Amino acid sequence: MEQLNYDICYHALKTRDQRFDGRFYTAVLTTGIFCRPVCPAVTPKRANVEFYPSAEAAIAHGFRPCLRCRPEAAPGSPASAGVHATVARAVRLIEQGALQEGSIADLADRLGVGDRHLRRIFKTHTGVTPQEHAKARRLLRARQLIVDSNLTMTEIADIAGFSSLRRFNDAMKQAYGQAPTAFRRGISAKTSPKPVAADDPFAPRNDDLILRLRARQPFDATYLLAFFRARAVPGLETVRDRIYARGFRIGDAVGMMICHFSPDQSGVNVILRGPAREAVLEIGARVRRLFDLDADVPTITKQFSDDALLAPLIDKRPGLRVPGCWDQFELALRAVLGQQVSVAAARTLAGRLVQKYGNELPAELSDGTGVTHLFPQPEKLLGLDLIGIGLTQRRAQTVSDVIGMFAALGCGQKSDDELIAALAAVKGIGPWTLNYFALRGLGDPDAFPAADLGILKASKMGGGPDKAKELETLSESWRPWRAYAAQYLWSALEGE
């Protein structure tokens, strides 16, 4: 917590500066309540406040979340995302239930570090222990599901990890001072996307789950959707005006998700249908990464503000994000299929793979949306001759080797470094593919495919170097946010 500058925090609090939303929380000693810096409540005296880097830290120190500004709805805190790679991944795994299913030692093993080291760096960067983070996050997530979804209280208690509805009610009363049902009064309209025609296949159905995800501002949803539209695999994904839809698999269950981007670019309403919707916490975390909803863009781009190559691009698109992926195996295959071919050609090849080998999505989940298939799992593709989808023999062998690698690794249990090392050992995988996978598949904020032809072209257009080695050297001044620099350079090609 020493990392916070209290003078800056108090100034941001007085001005209600939205750029600091989610970057710290204000705990008021006289009331025992903590708030976001954008809270409309009367600003407390400086002597009566303390500042914490995360909502979890404030809860761990005995403060109660504000009912007015809703700390659980704030964008993800930089204190636990992106400051330290190991901490960032630990937070992601805890969000997915790692400490509900296992111990700190198990989590540390998955991260490739010792459990004492994990506790130390987690406390340093978030202000709490992993267990305290998980406990507080459960309470915050539960209230978010109450207010921002249409789940029943029983469903929320189960999904949030409470052993019974009674314990859920008791925990929420203790944390918030009110029964969970009190938060539902008068808010039902907030969880519904903008009304659409009743026969619209992208409209919510009566039994759909609806989850509201807010984005840290500024958020350029228009460019993000254009990126996904250009790469949408036929049968797997559909992209329309302010809509992204796809089928997905969580464990053995399949589902359909339809993401409605808010007209004011404040966030995303996610419609979930099918049995896989019960994994709403994991789905919500994946969607946040897919659309990079928690990126603190003003802080990131401040490093580029005096850069002659990047500054004009930032002025044009101040809320640009780095698109993520839904599934790492899927992205790895799509990256290999996209080697040395156009975006359109890569999309065609991936579409053939999905149509030929992907399982069909039940029609009752997706009828009329254009989404018909799921991406095939590695086990289903093992040993198949993939030349038939239009690949050269060498490229087909690389794809087969990647399939075998993911089938053997069980990627969900491996560290980022182990995944990159395994990919690097595959013949036909070069620096471009590794960096592209790290950028989108791992969410590495410093990944930078300097040899990408589009990036080199954009650099030359802006008066920068057009050689990979020279651009790599220039990019050293952009660390640790080179992934965002890459995205800004790609954005320069819009309309080309």
Salt bridges, closest charged atoms under 4 A:
ASP17 OD2 - ARG19 NH2 2.62
ASP21 OD2 - ARG36 NH2 2.49
GLU56 OE2 - ARG137 NH2 2.52
GLU72 OE2 - ARG70 NE 2.65
GLU72 OE2 - ARG143 NH1 2.76
GLU95 OE2 - ARG137 NE 3.29
GLU95 OE1 - ARG141 NH2 2.41
ASP115 OD2 - ARG119 NH1 3.48
ASP148 OD2 - ARG70 NH2 3.06
ASP148 OD2 - ARG214 NH1 2.81
GLU155 OE2 - ARG277 NH2 3.80
ASP170 OD2 - ARG166 NH1 3.41
ASP208 OD2 - ARG273 NH2 2.72
ASP220 OD2 - ARG317 NH1 2.60
GLU237 OE1 - ARG334 NH2 3.28
ASP241 OD2 - ARG242 NH1 3.95
GLU278 OE2 - ARG277 NE 3.40
GLU282 OE2 - ARG286 NH2 2.84
ASP294 OD1 - ARG288 NH2 2.65
ASP296 OD2 - ARG23 NE 3.22
GLU330 OE1 - ARG246 NH2 2.80
GLU330 OE2 - ARG334 NH1 2.92
ASP416 OD1 - ARG89 NE 3.42
ASP416 OD2 - ARG92 NH2 3.85
ASP446 OD2 - ARG479 NH1 2.23
ASP446 OD1 - ARG482 NE 3.28
GLU472 OE2 - ARG482 NH1 2.85
GLU476 OE1 - ARG479 NE 3.02
GLU494 OE2 - ARG317 NH2 3.05
GLU496 OE1 - LYS457 NZ 3.40
